[in-house]
Amino acid sequence: MHIVITGGAGFIGANLAAALLADGYRVTLYDNLSRPGSSHNLAWLQRSYGAKVVLRRGDIRDAKLTAEALADANTIIHLAGQVAVTTSVANPREDFDINALGTFNVLEAARAGGRNPIVLYSSTNKVYGGMEDIVVVEDATRWRYRDLPRGVTEAQPLDFHSPYGCSKGTGDQYVRDYHRIYDLRTVVFRQSAIYGPRQFGVEDQGWAAHFIIATQFKRPMSIYGDGKQVRDLLYVDDLVNAYRQAILRIDHVAGEIFNVGGGPDYTISIWREFRPILDALNGSPVVDPAFADWRPGDQKVCILNVDRAMAALQWKPTVNVHQGIERLWNWVAASRDEIERR
């Protein structure tokens, strides 16, 4: 099987490529290497797997080049995208071109190739918007859902909020509909907060890695909101296993949309509960962050109910929050040179 990963030199893409190469698949990375850190991830893959790592440099906004890159793929894992809400607000046209038009180009390439490839799409919890219809209550260190102990299901109404939410949601629905209309073997993963090694986190994307990097490098941090907002964290190895299972079980899951996150057992508030872990790993209290207003579309709580994914994919998260954060802390400590040069 030939697997092409768009955005294959990104954080998730590099981890996924490494796992699939280790499994013996033929893997091609389709990436424009524009994201800081992507060249380091590519070099890491090349050190680990040598000539087995194939890069096809290109941009999903280029329909012709994308069609050429995906022409002989049996499986396409579409991870390439613009990933930050703040960037989408500042430049909505570019965000649309990358996330909406780029995903359309990938789907058209898959449809036109004649091979009926598997197409797995990395969507986001942001397609649910601010979820103002869900009652949340405030506790000492976190917000929580009053009535949803297992989290938000896939039946939650879509409510695209921010240009990023709109562009990713457009891709989400196009991928779903290309199964219904053209019988492409597609699966959509609405992902929560993914974290782990090879994540060069910045303020507006990859918050867990960003806080760890800022702590170790003694850089200032900002918290948007009150720091009690809660996310379910999914360690990247667990996400990789979900993608593996989707490939293996495609006859059972084609056409489906799944929430894929840590679920209710792997949650943390982004500062009030995250900070004590940082303090312990740091060996001393970290510097107080600056607090600022909430950002557009930010959710006080986002916990995904992953019961459908666990049942259909025969999968479950395994790396708990404390284990995952410690692993990410250790990777940052061992990768200071790469991080400084990203």
Phi, psi and omega in degrees: 000133176259119181250125174253128179249111173285139188069032187290346177260007175281184182301301180292317183302317181293318178296320179292317179300317180300316181293318182290323175296320177296330177285348179099006177285154168276125188233132172241134175265127175247109191204144176267359177058030182277336184280133177305133182098342184294324179293327176291320178296320177298315180298322177298315178297318180293323175296324185278325189232002172056229186290348176292341181274115181248122176253129168246109186279126181182175188235133181294346176286344178267102186298318183294312181296321179296316178299320179293319183292330186259002192301322184249023180281137168275330178223135175242123175250109190264099180249342185298139178176168169274130198246001188239133176299315183298321178294322180294325178292321181287328183218075185295329180294314178299318178302315178297314182300320182284307190276318182274301180296319179300318178293320175301317178299320178296315181296318179295323176297318179295320181291319185282341186290338177080007182256356184048059182290157166292136176233113178253129187242131178272097176264198190211155174295345181294346177294344178273356178066206182283350178052048182294343180283348182264128182284128175241151178235153185260127173251185187298320185239000185199161163269154177212156174290135178285323192239006184235076183297334179264355180098185185277131179270174177293348177280353176302130182301141174289140181206076186300124183228122185092152176304324178299313178301320179294315184289318178290323177294324175300312177299317179307310184284326175298316181298317178298316186286333177293339170287314184292319186273319186246001177062026171294145181274081186255153171219136178251129172253113172272101193268149176266210182281108181264139183211160178151185180300154183075011179262110179267071189295146177231178190301322186260008178195132181079054191297322181297313178295321180300314181294323179292315178298315180299322179294312184290329181264004179056047178259154178292152179232151174235140174247124178262115189105205185256001180081357178266357181296140190250138174229151169267125183266137175236119179292143190299327178298323178292322175296316178305318180294328176295318177296318177303314182293325178296322177294313184292330185249027187300329179294339180263338190239001180302136181088357185270158170240130181232138161289130179228104180204192179286337182074187188293342183270356184228059185244158178198147171277143197292343176226311186299327178257337178284324184300315179302327177293317177299316179303316182293316180293326181283338182081002178194161181298137178282163180292139179297137178279167169273141178256140180223174183296159175300148179266159183303131176077003181292143183254132176296325175222134167222100175238120182271132171282117185251020183299318181296317179296318181298319181288312187287323183269353187052058190216156171200153174295146182232337185265113183286169189300314182295318178298314183295317180296319179295320178297318179293320176303314182292324177295316178300316181299327181273355188235029186300319181298314179299317183294320179293332183260009186296000000 
